[in-house]
Amino acid sequence: MALTGRAGLVAALGIVVVLLAPQPGAALAGVCLLLAAAIVVDLVFAGGVRALRFHRSGDTLVRLGQRATVELIVENPGSRRVRGVLRDAWPPSAGATPRVARLDVPKGERRKIVVTLDPTRRGDRSSVAVTVRSLGPLGLAARQGSHRAPWTVRVLPPFLSRKHLPSRLARLRELDGQHPALVRGQGTEFDSLREYVVGDDVRSIDWRATARRHDVVVRTWRPERDRRVLIVLDTGRTSAGRVGDAPIPMAGSWAATAGGGGLLVRPDTLPAPGWPRLDWSMDAALLLAALAARAGDQVDFLAYDRAVRAWVSGASRTELLSSLVNVMAPIEAELIEADSQGMVAAILSRAKRRCLVVLLTDLNSAALDEGLMPVLPQLSSRHLVLVAGVSDPRVAAMAARRGSAEEVYDAAAAEHAQLERRRITARLRRHGVEVVDAPPEDIAPALADAYLALKAAGRL
């Protein structure tokens, strides 16, 4: 049962009657009895809400930044008309509208209510409950009940870096020889035969071809194109920090540190941050996966912190992106330190042959010194490793400010954070690891360029 504002208004008018009556006690009793009787009448003649049936249909997948539509069918099998309001409850980040809808369902009929979702976060957004308030004929009281009408809409990553794909595919076609520029290098894939010239490696001589042609013939090679690329996404605590300006509004609060290294940032001096590093890394991973798949490489995906959060392997080129966005959608950053040793063990157990391992993580000196650096030789000795990290542009903005004493101290802290980042980058490169360190908006194209550079150099 629920009382409406009209019942409160009637009660207030009754108080005026009691104050003006010559016998206030009797008047109070009479007003209370009349109001109680009216409420009982409303409850008796209001349509029942327990017997209502609900059916849903509509979108189940939507990209972040797009709009989804879910239809709710309300069926009234009861003997009375149900007239009142309905509230279809969703999580705040689902952006459901309208929050409350008018409802009028005659007995034995159905009504459709359309709910529009404008999600502000990735992941699965599920309906919570449908609450119906059925009003009586006097509008003083209502029957109220909640029902479960389950429906889930999966909000996929938006893949904003898709705009960089055409230009990178054009460069890839140049490398593959579809344009006039064909790059040949010291690779492992056979390309052609040609006559021997002074200076050629004698190990490249093709003796069978030499015997057939009665001239010395050598094999030429080019970088192997159909290789395996393993994209590893670090979902530990450092991936939760928000950086950059969100191109699509995101719900929730933002992290209190910049660069993930404990550098305190005053929110009144810097612009509000946008996406978590995890989302920027996902966007870069999607662009790299699309590019590598078009190059003919086999792309696998692993998300890890202290356990495997997602694993995609063996997807075809046409199914790769849909598989990746589906497994990425529900992944959230875990507020725990990533287990680098377990991550390397998971990589080595899944990648038996030599491949390109792309690790998307934060280039946080403290976390890498204690986590990845001790176990990195195990990985780099068997695979070509590329580490990519999203830098925080707010740190660079802090380092450039000198207007006040507080800003000078902030600038000193920012310079120290940048120095540590350059130090860990240099250490990684000394171990033979390729490093990409770029701001949020540039991390995806920079990672794609690094991949193309490895292809051009014959290292992949």
N, C-alpha and C positions, 0 to 999 in steps of 0.2 A: 504494500500500500504506500501511496505517496500523496501528500497534500499539495495543492497548487497555491499560487499567489492569490487566487480568488478567495480561497478559504481564509487566508490571513486578512484580506480586506473585509470579508463578512464579519470576522471576529472583531476587527477594529470598530466597525459600525455598531456591533453589539455592545461594545464597551461604552460608546456614546449613549446608547439607549439605557444602559444600566445607570450611568451617571445622572441622566435626566429623569429616571423613573422615581415615583414617590416611595416605592418599596424596592430598594436596590437588591436585597437578597433574593426576593422572588423573581425579579427581572433577570438577575444573573443566572438563576436556575433555568428559567425559561429560554434564555438565549443559548445556553449550553445544550439544552435538550433539542432545540430546533436545529442547531448547527450539527450536533451528532446525528440527528435523524437525516439531515440532508446529505451528510457524508456517507451514511449507510446506504441511502438510496443510490447515490452515485456508484458505490462499490458493487451494489447488486446488479445494476443495469449496465455497468461498463463491460465491454467485450473482454473475454478471457485472453490472457497472453500466454498461458502455458501450452495451449494446443497449437500455437502458431508454428509453421514450418518454414524453413529458410533454405534457399538454394542459391549457389553462387556460380558465376561464369565470368569470363573475361581474360585479361592478360595475366600471364604467369612469369614472363621475363620482360625486363625493361632495362635500358642502359641508363646509368646515372646522368641526370640532366634532361631526360625525356619524361614523358607523362604516360602513366598507365591508367586503364579504366577497368573497374571491377563492378559487375552488376549483381545486385542482391534482390532476389525474388522472395517476396513475403506472401505466404499462402495462409489463408484463414479458413480452416475446416470447422470452426465453431458455429454456434447458433446465433451469435450477435455480431454486429458490426464493430470493428476495432478502429477507433478514432483517437488519435493522439500524436505522439512524437516518437521517433526512433533515433537511437544513437549507435552508430557503427564505430566501435573503438578500434583504433590502430595505434602502433607506437608513434610517438611524436615525429621521429625521423622519416616516417612514411609520407607525411604531408597530406593526409586524407582530408578531402572536402566533398560535401559539407559534413561538418561534425554532427549536426542534428538536422533531421529531415522530418517534415510533416508526413503523417501516415493516416490513410483512410482506406480500409479494406473491408468491403461488405462481406457478409458470410458466403462461404463457398467460392470466393474470388481470389485473384492474385494481383499484386502490385509490384512494379519494378522500381528500384532505387539505384541510381548510378552514382558510384563513388569514384572520384578522381584522385589519383596518387601522384604527388610530386616529390619523390624521395630525395633526401639530402645526404644519404650515406649508402655505401655498398652493403650487400648482404641480403639475407632473407628477411622480409618484412611480413609478419603474419598477423592476421586479424585476432584481436583479443576476445571480444564478446559483442553481441548485439543486444542492446537493452531497449525494451519497448515499454512505454508508459501509455496505457489505454485509459482515456478520460471518460467519466460518466456524463450523463446528460446535463447536469448542473455545472460541471466544470470545477467542482470543489475538491474532488479526490480522484485518484486514478489507481488502477491496478498496474503493478510494475514487475517485470521479470527479465532476467538475462538468459540468453541462449548462446550456445556455441555454434558458430557457422564458419568452420575453419577454411582458410584460404591463405596461400603464401605466394608472394610476388618476390622473385629473386632479382635484385638490383645488380646489374653487371657493371664492371669497370667501363668507363666511357671511351677508352682508347683514343684520347685526344691527339696522340702523336701520329695518327693515321695520315695526317696531312704531309708528313715528311716521307711517306713511303714512295710516292712516284719518283722523286728525285734520286732516292737511294737505289731504286730498281733500275733507273737509267744507268747509274754508275756500275751496277752489278752486270748489266748486259754488256757494257764495255769490257769488263773483266772476262766474261764468258765468251767473247768473240762474236757476239751478235752484232756489235758495231765494229768498225774497222780496227779498233785498237785491241789486239789480242796480247795478253800478258803471259809470257812463258817464263818459268823460273825453275829452280831446283825443287821440283815436287816429286810425287810418287805415282802420278797418273800418266800413262803412256799418251804421247801426243802424235808423233810422226817419226818417219825415218828420213835421214839425209846422209849425204856423203861425209866421210871423215875429213876433218881439217886438223892441222897441227894445233895442239893444245887441248883437244878433246880428251876426256877421260876414257882410257882404254876399257874400263869396266862397262862403258855404255855401248860397246861394239855388239851388234847383232850378227852372230856368226852364221846363222841360217840365211839371212838376207844377203850377207856378204858372199856366201857360196853361190846363191842364185844369180847375183848380179855381176860376179867376178870383180867386185870393187868393195872397198871397205865401207861399211854402212854402220852408222850409229843411231841409237834411239834418242829421241828428245822427249823431255818430260815437262809436265806442267803441274801446278799445284792441284792436289786432289780436291775435287769440288764436292763430292758426295760424302761429307764427313758428318760426324755426330756432334751436336751442340747440346750441352746440358746446362740449362738455366737454373740456378739455385737462388732462392729467395730467402733471405734471413728475416724471420718473423719475430725475433727477440725484442727486448725492450728498446733498443736504440732505433728501431724502425717506427716507434710510436710518436716520435717528436714531429711536430707540425712545422713545415717550412714553406716559404714562398707565399704567393697569393693564390687562393683556391679559384680556379676558373669556373668551378661549379660550387655553390654554397654547401658547406658541410656542417652538420650539427655537432654539438658537443664543445667542450672546453679545449683549450690548447695547452701544450706542454710548457713547463716553466723554465726549460733550459734551451739554449741554442747550441747546435752542434752536437747535442747528446753528451757533452763532456762536463756538465756541471757549471757552465757559464751562465750565471743568473742574468735574466733580461727583465727590465722593468716594462710592463705592458703600456705605461703611459708615455714612453719615449719612442716606441717602435710600433710599426703597423701590426695589426693582428695577423697571425700566420694562417696558412690555408691547409692544404692536404698534409696528412702524415707522410713521412718518408716512404712508408710501405706502399702507398698509392702511387707516388711518383715512380717507384721502382717497378711496380706492376705495369705502368704505362710504358716504361722503357723495355720491359721484358716482352710485351706484346709486339712492339715495333721490331725488335730483334728477331722474335720468333717468325713473324710474317716475312721478314727479309731472308732469313736463313732457309725457311721452307721454300721460298721461290728460287733460292739458289740450289735446291736439291738436297740440302742437308737434312739429316734426321734430327728433330728437335725434341728433347725431353725436358720436363719441368719438375723441380723439387722444391717444396717449401718446408723449412725446418727451423726449429729453435732448440727444444730439448727432445722433440719427437717429430716424426714425419707428419706434417699437416696436410700435404697434398702431394700427389705423384701422378704425372701424366707421361705415358711412354707409348711409342708405337703409333701415334695418331698420324693419319694421312695428311697430306698438304691441305686438302679441302676441309678437313675436320679439325685441324689443329687449333685455329683461333677460337672456334666455338667451344672446344674442350677446355682451353686455357681460361677463357673468361668465366666459364661455369664453375671451375674449381677455385678460381681466384676470388669470386664474389663473396663467399662467406668467411674468407680468411681475415682474421684480425690480429693485430700485434699483441703478443703475449708479454706481460710486464715481468719478464724473467730474463736472466742472462742466458744468451744462446750458448749451447754446448758445442764448441767448435770441434772438439775431438769426435763427438758423436756425428756431427755434420760431415766431417771428412770421411769417417767410416761409412756413412750412408752413401756418399758419393762413390767411393771406391768399390763398394759392393754392387752398385748399379752400373757403373761405367767400367767394364772389363777392358775394352780397347781404348787406345789413346784418343782423346777428343778435346774439344774446347769446353772448359768449365767456366761459365760466367757467374760469378758470385756477386749478387746485389746486396750490399750491406752498407753500414755507415763506417766511414773512415775515421773512427774514433780511436785515438792512440791508446787510451787506457784499456778499452775493451779488446783491441787487436793485439796489444802487447801480451796480455794475459791469456787470450783465447786462441786466435788464429795463428799467430806467428810461430809458436812452438811446433805446431803440427803441419804448417804449410809445406815444409820440404817433402813430406809424404805425398802430398797432392801434386806439387809442381814437378816432382821427379817422374811422374807417370802421365801427366796431362798438361796441356797448355792452359794456363789459368789467367783469367781476366777478372779483376776486381773493380766494380763500379760503385761509386758512392755519390749520394746527393748532398751537395754542400748547402749551407744555410746563407742566403743572401743578406740576412739581417746582421750576421757577423761582419761581413764586409762593410755594411753601412755603419756599424758601430766603430769600426776601425778608422773610418774616414772623418769622424766627428771630432772637433777640437774646440767647440764653442764655450764650454764651461769646465770647471774642475771635475765635476762628475763625469762629463763626457770624455775627458782625458783619461780618467781611470777606466771607463768602459772601453775606450780605444786600446788601452794597454792590455786589458784582458782579451779583447778580440784579436789583437796581434799575436798574443801568446797562443790562442786557440788555432790560429792559422798556421803558426810556426810548427806546432805539434802535428797538424794535418800534413804539412809538407814533409816533415820528418818521417812519418809513417809511410807516406807515399814513396819516398826515396828507399826506405827499407824494403818495401814490397818489390820495387823494381830491381834491387840488388839480388833478390831471390829469383829473378827471371819472370816475374809476374807483370803482365800488362795492367795499367791502372787508368781508369777514367774517373775524373773528379769534376763534376759540373753542377751548376745551379739547377733548380728543379725544372725550369722550362727548357733547359738545354741537355738534360741527362739522356733523354731518348735519342735525339739525333747524334749526340756525341758517341753513345754506345754503338749505334749503327755504323758510324764512320770508323770506329776502331775495328769492328768486325770486317768491314770492307778493306781496311788497311792490311789486316792479317791475310785476307784472301789475296790481295795484290802482291804481297811479299812472299807468297807461297808457303806461309806458315800454317795455313789451314786448308 
